[in-house]
Amino acid sequence: MNGPAPTMRGWTLTLRVSALFALIACLVVTGLGWYLYGSVREALELRADQALTGRVEHFRNLMHDLYNVEQMEQRPALFESMMGNEQDVRIFRRRGEAPFIQSNPDHLVPPEMEPIPVGTPLSAADLFTTVRADGVRIRWVSALAEVGSGQGHADTVEIVAAYVMVQEADMLRSYRWRIAGAAAGAVLLTALLGFLLLRRGLRPLLEMSRRAAQITPDRLSMRLEQDGMPQELRRVAVSFNAMLDRLEAGYEHLSQFSGDLAHEIRTPINVLMGQSQVALGQRRTPEEYEQLLESNVEELQRISRIVENIMFLAQADHATLAVDCAALDLHEELGKIADYFEGIADERGMRFALEVGGSCHANLVMWRRAVSNLVINAVRYGEADSTVRIIARSDGNGSSIIVENRSDDATPHTMARMFDRFYRGDRSRSAYTESNGLGLAIVKAIMALHRGTATVECPQPGWIRFTLHFPPA
């Protein structure tokens, strides 16, 4: 079974970048080397072609001044010594006859070639190429020449010549090894220098990593160093520190929320346990047991409301609630809410004053819950024997629901925390109210789901105003 293919997944960033630098250097040096190799090869081939055609033209000129072919046969060494390399081929023959002068040390077989006519200059396009068994290229040419034409009795001879590129092959072989050596050296040198430079350049990142490893839930106040960092890492540090600020605030909020939740649930649970233990201390009448059960049901209902509100807030935080909006008749809906809470308001001598106009685009169930929470909040914490104003307005920018009531407890500090979960003012601890401190937090969550806003302000001394703004459809 074959093992897994090697990858760079387990490598450090320094090794990865160093390897990539080395690969790039290898590709660049190799590509440049092969380009120069090709240029040298073309230059050597051009030189060989020029040498071959030049010597054949020299033979033609020399044969032109001879009297007859017999002079060539008598002086073969004159022509055999004029090709250069010992492996070069020189064949002189009459058309259709055996060669009368031949120098072919390697017994090379000429390819099929059509001789260049007399008087036609030779060019590189007239040459043919073959390859020896050892890979050496051979350039061939065949041309016709006249012997003794200057004496008036011309005879035609075919010249077959070849240039064996042995020296050029040795030069190109040496050049290829130099290219391989240069590529290997470039890879090693680039990898080493790249590793050293990257290790030094990434030192701030290593320090940032060590600093980040020290951050724990108990040490969320720690931040990454920004001074002295490179510009790229400084932006990362700024973003990371901003994330830590959000995490710290969220962690503190969650811790406070958990503590408040435990405190809120502990109270009804302690009541249930205390009443049950007292009832079990001695025998009771059926009527007393019935009263105990009714009291326990009330506490269980309170716990159920807390759990339901917490679940709603959790879903709202994760945007898992689908909000289907429709046009609402504000006059009709606010009238229903005022009628519903009229009995509770009468118990404290409070009354409602409605100023309604226009419509609103929102989810009906959530809209009713948000406005009802504001109204019951006004009834619970407003001054007795006062008026609760409910105002509805709409225009091109959306619609607004305003709930105002008299209250002397509205301070900048308390108003800044009114939408926090489980927050309650001092008056909420009176025996009258059963608030668990989640009503206004739910209002804020509902407005966030509607892409709207929930605000609180003090329009004038002794008054507090809550405003819900719903965006247009």
C-alpha positions as CSV (number, residue, x, y, z in Angstrom):
1,M,0.0,0.0,0.0
2,N,1.3,3.4,-0.9
3,G,1.8,5.9,1.9
4,P,0.2,9.3,1.9
5,A,1.5,11.8,-0.5
6,P,3.9,14.3,1.1
7,T,2.4,17.6,1.8
8,M,3.4,20.9,3.5
9,R,0.5,20.7,6.0
10,G,2.7,19.9,9.0
11,W,5.3,22.5,8.1
12,T,5.8,25.8,9.8
13,L,5.0,29.0,7.9
14,T,8.7,29.7,7.7
15,L,9.5,26.4,6.1
16,R,6.6,26.7,3.7
17,V,7.5,30.1,2.5
18,S,11.2,29.1,2.3
19,A,10.3,26.1,0.2
20,L,8.2,28.2,-2.1
21,F,11.0,30.8,-2.5
22,A,13.4,27.9,-3.3
23,L,10.9,26.5,-5.9
24,I,10.5,29.9,-7.5
25,A,14.2,30.4,-7.6
26,C,14.6,26.9,-9.2
27,L,12.0,27.6,-11.8
28,V,13.5,31.1,-12.7
29,V,17.1,29.9,-12.9
30,T,16.2,26.7,-14.8
31,G,13.9,28.6,-17.2
32,L,16.6,31.3,-17.8
33,G,19.2,28.5,-18.2
34,W,17.2,26.7,-20.8
35,Y,16.5,29.9,-22.6
36,L,20.3,30.6,-22.8
37,Y,20.9,26.9,-23.6
38,G,18.6,27.2,-26.6
39,S,20.2,30.4,-27.7
40,V,23.7,28.8,-27.5
41,R,22.5,25.8,-29.4
42,E,21.0,27.9,-32.2
43,A,24.3,29.9,-32.4
44,L,26.4,26.7,-32.6
45,E,24.2,25.2,-35.2
46,L,24.3,28.4,-37.2
47,R,28.1,28.4,-37.0
48,A,28.3,24.7,-38.1
49,D,25.9,25.4,-41.0
50,Q,28.0,28.4,-42.1
51,A,31.2,26.3,-41.9
52,L,29.7,23.5,-43.9
53,T,28.3,25.6,-46.7
54,G,31.4,27.8,-46.8
55,R,33.7,24.8,-47.3
56,V,31.5,23.2,-49.9
57,E,31.5,26.6,-51.8
58,H,35.3,26.6,-51.5
59,F,35.4,23.1,-53.0
60,R,33.3,24.3,-55.9
61,N,35.5,27.3,-56.5
62,L,38.7,25.2,-56.3
63,M,37.3,22.5,-58.6
64,H,36.4,25.2,-61.1
65,D,40.1,26.1,-61.6
66,L,41.2,22.5,-62.1
67,Y,41.9,21.0,-65.6
68,N,40.1,17.7,-65.0
69,V,38.9,15.2,-62.5
70,E,42.2,13.2,-62.8
71,Q,44.0,16.0,-61.0
72,M,41.6,15.5,-58.0
73,E,42.1,11.8,-58.0
74,Q,45.9,12.4,-58.0
75,R,45.7,14.9,-55.1
76,P,43.0,13.6,-52.7
77,A,44.8,14.8,-49.5
78,L,44.2,18.4,-50.6
79,F,40.4,17.9,-50.2
80,E,40.5,15.5,-47.3
81,S,42.2,18.1,-45.1
82,M,39.8,20.9,-45.6
83,M,36.7,19.9,-43.5
84,G,38.0,20.4,-39.9
85,N,36.7,17.6,-37.7
86,E,38.1,14.1,-38.1
87,Q,34.5,12.8,-38.1
88,D,33.4,15.0,-41.0
89,V,32.3,13.3,-44.2
90,R,33.8,14.3,-47.7
91,I,32.6,12.4,-50.8
92,F,33.4,13.3,-54.4
93,R,31.8,11.3,-57.2
94,R,30.5,11.5,-60.7
95,R,26.7,11.2,-60.9
96,G,25.8,7.5,-60.8
97,E,29.4,6.3,-60.2
98,A,31.4,5.2,-57.1
99,P,33.3,7.9,-55.2
100,F,36.8,8.7,-56.3
101,I,37.6,10.6,-53.1
102,Q,35.9,9.6,-49.9
103,S,36.6,10.4,-46.2
104,N,33.9,8.8,-43.9
105,P,35.6,7.5,-40.7
106,D,32.4,6.5,-39.0
107,H,30.9,5.0,-42.2
108,L,27.9,7.3,-42.0
109,V,25.1,6.7,-44.5
110,P,24.1,9.9,-46.3
111,P,20.4,10.6,-46.5
112,E,18.5,10.9,-49.7
113,M,19.3,14.4,-51.0
114,E,18.8,16.2,-54.3
115,P,22.1,17.9,-55.3
116,I,22.1,21.7,-55.5
117,P,22.6,22.6,-59.2
118,V,25.8,24.3,-60.4
119,G,25.8,28.0,-60.0
120,T,23.1,27.9,-57.2
121,P,24.4,29.3,-53.9
122,L,24.1,27.2,-50.8
123,S,22.0,28.2,-47.8
124,A,21.0,26.7,-44.4
125,A,17.7,25.7,-45.9
126,D,19.5,23.2,-48.3
127,L,20.9,21.2,-45.4
128,F,19.6,18.0,-44.0
129,T,19.9,16.7,-40.4
130,T,20.5,13.2,-39.1
131,V,21.4,12.0,-35.6
132,R,24.0,9.5,-34.6
133,A,23.3,6.7,-32.2
134,D,25.0,8.7,-29.4
135,G,22.7,11.7,-30.0
136,V,25.2,13.8,-32.0
137,R,23.5,15.8,-34.7
138,I,24.9,15.7,-38.3
139,R,24.3,18.3,-41.0
140,W,24.4,17.1,-44.6
141,V,24.5,18.9,-48.0
142,S,24.9,17.7,-51.6
143,A,25.9,20.1,-54.4
144,L,27.1,19.8,-58.0
145,A,30.4,21.4,-59.2
146,E,32.1,21.8,-62.5
147,V,35.7,20.7,-63.0
148,G,37.8,22.4,-65.7
149,S,35.1,24.7,-66.8
150,G,37.7,27.4,-67.1
151,Q,39.6,25.3,-69.6
152,G,36.6,24.7,-71.9
153,H,36.1,21.0,-71.2
154,A,33.8,20.9,-68.1
155,D,33.0,17.8,-66.1
156,T,30.3,17.6,-63.4
157,V,31.1,16.2,-59.9
158,E,28.8,15.7,-57.0
159,I,30.0,16.8,-53.6
160,V,28.5,15.2,-50.5
161,A,29.7,16.7,-47.3
162,A,28.6,16.4,-43.6
163,Y,29.5,18.2,-40.5
164,V,29.4,16.1,-37.3
165,M,28.7,18.4,-34.4
166,V,30.9,16.6,-31.8
167,Q,32.5,19.6,-30.3
168,E,29.1,21.4,-30.1
169,A,27.6,18.4,-28.4
170,D,30.3,18.4,-25.8
171,M,29.9,22.1,-25.2
172,L,26.1,21.7,-24.8
173,R,26.5,18.7,-22.5
174,S,28.8,20.8,-20.2
175,Y,26.4,23.7,-20.4
176,R,23.5,21.5,-19.3
177,W,25.4,20.3,-16.2
178,R,26.2,23.9,-15.4
179,I,22.5,24.8,-15.6
180,A,21.7,21.9,-13.2
181,G,24.4,23.0,-10.8
182,A,23.2,26.6,-10.9
183,A,19.6,25.6,-10.3
184,A,20.6,23.4,-7.3
185,G,22.8,26.1,-5.9
186,A,20.0,28.7,-6.3
187,V,17.6,26.3,-4.5
188,L,19.9,25.7,-1.6
189,L,21.0,29.3,-1.3
190,T,17.5,30.7,-1.6
191,A,16.1,28.2,0.9
192,L,18.8,29.0,3.4
193,L,18.6,32.8,3.1
194,G,14.8,32.7,2.9
195,F,14.6,30.6,6.1
196,L,16.9,33.0,8.0
197,L,15.2,36.1,6.7
198,L,11.7,34.8,7.4
199,R,12.7,33.5,10.8
200,R,13.8,37.0,11.7
201,G,10.9,38.8,9.9
202,L,8.3,36.6,11.6
203,R,9.7,37.1,15.0
204,P,6.9,39.7,15.9
205,L,4.3,37.1,14.8
206,L,5.9,34.6,17.2
207,E,5.8,37.1,20.0
208,M,2.1,37.8,19.2
209,S,1.4,34.1,19.3
210,R,3.0,33.8,22.7
211,R,1.1,36.8,24.0
212,A,-2.2,35.3,22.7
213,A,-1.5,32.0,24.4
214,Q,-1.5,33.8,27.7
215,I,-5.1,35.0,27.3
216,T,-7.5,32.9,29.3
217,P,-11.1,33.4,30.5
218,D,-9.5,34.7,33.8
219,R,-7.2,37.1,31.9
220,L,-9.4,38.5,29.2
221,S,-8.1,42.0,30.0
222,M,-4.7,41.2,28.3
223,R,-4.1,42.7,24.9
224,L,-1.6,42.2,22.1
225,E,1.2,44.6,21.7
226,Q,0.7,47.1,18.9
227,D,3.7,49.4,19.2
228,G,6.8,48.4,17.3
229,M,4.8,45.9,15.1
230,P,5.1,45.9,11.3
231,Q,2.2,47.7,9.7
232,E,0.5,44.4,8.5
233,L,0.8,42.8,12.0
234,R,-0.3,46.0,13.6
235,R,-3.6,45.9,11.8
236,V,-4.0,42.3,12.9
237,A,-3.3,43.2,16.5
238,V,-5.8,46.1,16.4
239,S,-8.5,43.8,15.0
240,F,-7.6,41.1,17.5
241,N,-7.7,43.5,20.4
242,A,-11.1,44.8,19.2
243,M,-12.3,41.2,19.1
244,L,-11.0,40.7,22.7
245,D,-12.9,43.8,23.8
246,R,-16.1,42.4,22.4
247,L,-15.4,39.0,23.9
248,E,-14.6,40.5,27.3
249,A,-17.8,42.5,27.3
250,G,-19.8,39.5,26.2
251,Y,-18.2,37.3,28.8
252,E,-18.9,39.8,31.5
253,H,-22.4,40.2,30.3
254,L,-22.8,36.4,30.2
255,S,-21.4,36.0,33.7
256,Q,-23.7,38.7,35.0
257,F,-26.6,37.1,33.2
258,S,-25.8,33.7,34.6
259,G,-25.6,35.1,38.1
260,D,-28.8,37.0,37.8
261,L,-30.6,34.0,36.3
262,A,-29.5,31.8,39.2
263,H,-30.6,34.4,41.7
264,E,-34.0,34.8,39.9
265,I,-34.7,31.1,39.7
266,R,-33.4,30.4,43.2
267,T,-36.1,32.7,44.8
268,P,-39.2,30.8,43.6
269,I,-37.4,27.5,44.1
270,N,-36.7,28.4,47.7
271,V,-40.3,29.5,48.2
272,L,-41.5,26.2,46.8
273,M,-39.1,24.2,49.1
274,G,-39.9,26.3,52.2
275,Q,-43.7,26.1,51.8
276,S,-43.5,22.3,51.0
277,Q,-41.3,21.7,54.1
278,V,-43.6,23.7,56.3
279,A,-46.6,21.8,55.0
280,L,-44.9,18.5,55.6
281,G,-44.0,19.4,59.2
282,Q,-47.5,18.5,60.4
283,R,-50.8,17.3,59.1
284,R,-52.9,19.9,57.3
285,T,-56.5,20.3,56.3
286,P,-57.5,19.8,52.7
287,E,-58.1,23.5,52.4
288,E,-54.6,24.3,53.6
289,Y,-53.1,21.8,51.1
290,E,-55.2,23.4,48.4
291,Q,-53.8,26.8,49.2
292,L,-50.3,25.4,49.2
293,L,-50.8,23.9,45.8
294,E,-52.2,27.2,44.5
295,S,-49.2,29.0,45.8
296,N,-46.8,26.5,44.3
297,V,-48.5,26.7,40.9
298,E,-48.0,30.5,41.0
299,E,-44.3,30.1,41.7
300,L,-44.0,27.4,39.0
301,Q,-45.8,29.8,36.5
302,R,-43.2,32.4,37.4
303,I,-40.4,30.0,36.7
304,S,-42.1,29.0,33.4
305,R,-42.3,32.7,32.4
306,I,-38.6,33.2,33.2
307,V,-37.6,30.1,31.1
308,E,-39.9,31.2,28.2
309,N,-38.4,34.7,28.2
310,I,-34.9,33.4,28.3
311,M,-35.5,31.0,25.4
312,F,-37.0,33.9,23.4
313,L,-33.9,36.1,24.1
314,A,-31.6,33.2,23.2
315,Q,-33.3,32.7,19.8
316,A,-33.3,36.4,19.2
317,D,-29.6,36.6,19.9
318,H,-28.9,33.9,17.3
319,A,-31.4,35.3,14.7
320,T,-33.3,32.0,14.6
321,L,-36.7,33.7,14.7
322,A,-38.5,34.3,11.4
323,V,-40.2,37.7,11.4
324,D,-43.3,37.9,9.1
325,C,-44.4,41.5,9.0
326,A,-47.7,42.9,7.9
327,A,-49.6,46.2,8.1
328,L,-51.2,46.9,11.5
329,D,-54.0,49.2,12.4
330,L,-52.5,51.1,15.3
331,H,-55.8,52.6,16.5
332,E,-57.3,49.2,16.8
333,E,-54.3,47.4,18.3
334,L,-53.4,50.1,20.9
335,G,-57.1,50.2,21.9
336,K,-57.0,46.5,22.7
337,I,-53.9,46.9,24.8
338,A,-55.3,49.8,26.8
339,D,-58.5,47.8,27.4
340,Y,-56.5,44.8,28.5
341,F,-54.4,46.6,31.1
342,E,-57.2,49.0,32.2
343,G,-58.1,46.8,35.3
344,I,-54.4,46.7,36.5
345,A,-54.1,50.5,36.0
346,D,-57.4,51.2,37.9
347,E,-55.9,49.4,41.0
348,R,-53.3,52.2,41.2
349,G,-55.6,55.0,40.1
350,M,-53.9,55.3,36.7
351,R,-55.5,55.9,33.4
352,F,-54.5,55.8,29.7
353,A,-54.4,58.7,27.2
354,L,-54.2,57.6,23.6
355,E,-53.0,59.7,20.6
356,V,-53.1,57.3,17.6
357,G,-52.6,57.9,13.9
358,G,-51.4,55.9,10.9
359,S,-50.3,52.3,10.6
360,C,-47.3,50.1,11.3
361,H,-45.5,47.4,9.4
362,A,-44.4,44.7,11.9
363,N,-45.1,41.2,13.2
364,L,-48.4,41.3,15.1
365,V,-47.4,38.9,17.9
366,M,-44.1,40.5,18.6
367,W,-45.5,44.0,18.2
368,R,-48.1,43.3,20.8
369,R,-45.5,41.8,23.2
370,A,-43.2,44.7,22.9
371,V,-45.9,47.4,23.4
372,S,-47.5,45.4,26.2
373,N,-44.2,45.2,28.1
374,L,-43.8,49.0,27.9
375,V,-47.3,49.6,29.1
376,I,-47.1,47.1,32.0
377,N,-43.7,48.6,32.9
378,A,-45.3,52.1,33.0
379,V,-48.1,50.8,35.2
380,R,-45.7,49.1,37.6
381,Y,-43.2,51.8,38.0
382,G,-45.3,54.9,37.3
383,E,-46.6,57.2,40.0
384,A,-50.0,56.3,41.3
385,D,-53.0,58.4,40.3
386,S,-51.2,59.5,37.1
387,T,-51.7,59.3,33.4
388,V,-49.9,57.0,31.0
389,R,-49.6,58.5,27.5
390,I,-49.6,56.2,24.5
391,I,-48.8,58.0,21.3
392,A,-48.5,56.4,17.8
393,R,-47.1,58.3,14.8
394,S,-46.2,57.2,11.2
395,D,-44.6,58.9,8.2
396,G,-42.3,58.1,5.3
397,N,-39.5,57.1,7.7
398,G,-41.6,54.5,9.5
399,S,-43.7,54.4,12.6
400,S,-43.1,55.2,16.2
401,I,-44.8,54.0,19.4
402,I,-44.3,56.3,22.4
403,V,-45.2,55.4,26.0
404,E,-44.8,58.1,28.7
405,N,-45.4,58.1,32.4
406,R,-44.5,60.1,35.4
407,S,-41.5,58.8,37.4
408,D,-39.1,60.4,39.7
409,D,-36.6,57.5,39.6
410,A,-35.4,58.2,36.0
411,T,-31.7,59.1,36.1
412,P,-29.1,58.8,33.4
413,H,-27.6,55.8,35.2
414,T,-30.8,53.9,35.5
415,M,-31.9,54.7,31.9
416,A,-28.6,53.5,30.5
417,R,-29.2,50.1,32.0
418,M,-33.0,49.7,31.7
419,F,-32.7,47.4,28.6
420,D,-30.2,45.1,30.3
421,R,-31.4,41.7,31.2
422,F,-32.5,41.1,34.8
423,Y,-32.0,44.8,35.7
424,R,-34.5,46.2,38.1
425,G,-34.6,49.5,40.0
426,D,-35.2,49.7,43.7
427,R,-38.9,50.1,43.4
428,S,-39.1,46.7,41.6
429,R,-38.3,45.1,45.0
430,S,-41.6,46.2,46.5
431,A,-44.2,43.6,47.2
432,Y,-46.4,44.9,44.5
433,T,-44.4,44.0,41.4
434,E,-43.5,40.5,40.2
435,S,-41.2,41.6,37.5
436,N,-38.1,39.4,36.7
437,G,-36.2,42.2,34.9
438,L,-36.6,40.7,31.3
439,G,-39.4,42.7,29.9
440,L,-37.4,45.6,28.5
441,A,-34.7,43.3,27.3
442,I,-37.3,41.4,25.3
443,V,-38.5,44.8,23.9
444,K,-35.0,45.5,22.7
445,A,-34.6,42.1,21.1
446,I,-37.9,42.4,19.3
447,M,-36.9,45.8,17.9
448,A,-33.6,44.3,16.8
449,L,-35.4,41.5,14.9
450,H,-37.5,44.3,13.1
451,R,-34.3,46.3,12.3
452,G,-35.8,49.0,14.5
453,T,-34.7,50.8,17.6
454,A,-35.8,51.1,21.3
455,T,-34.8,54.2,23.2
456,V,-35.5,55.7,26.6
457,E,-35.2,59.4,27.6
458,C,-36.4,62.0,30.1
459,P,-38.3,64.6,28.1
460,Q,-38.9,66.8,31.1
461,P,-38.4,66.5,34.9
462,G,-40.6,63.8,36.5
463,W,-41.4,62.1,33.2
464,I,-39.8,59.1,31.4
465,R,-40.4,58.2,27.7
466,F,-39.9,55.0,25.8
467,T,-39.9,55.1,22.0
468,L,-40.1,52.2,19.6
469,H,-39.3,53.0,16.0
470,F,-40.3,50.6,13.3
471,P,-38.7,51.0,9.8
472,P,-41.0,51.4,6.8
473,A,-42.2,48.4,4.8
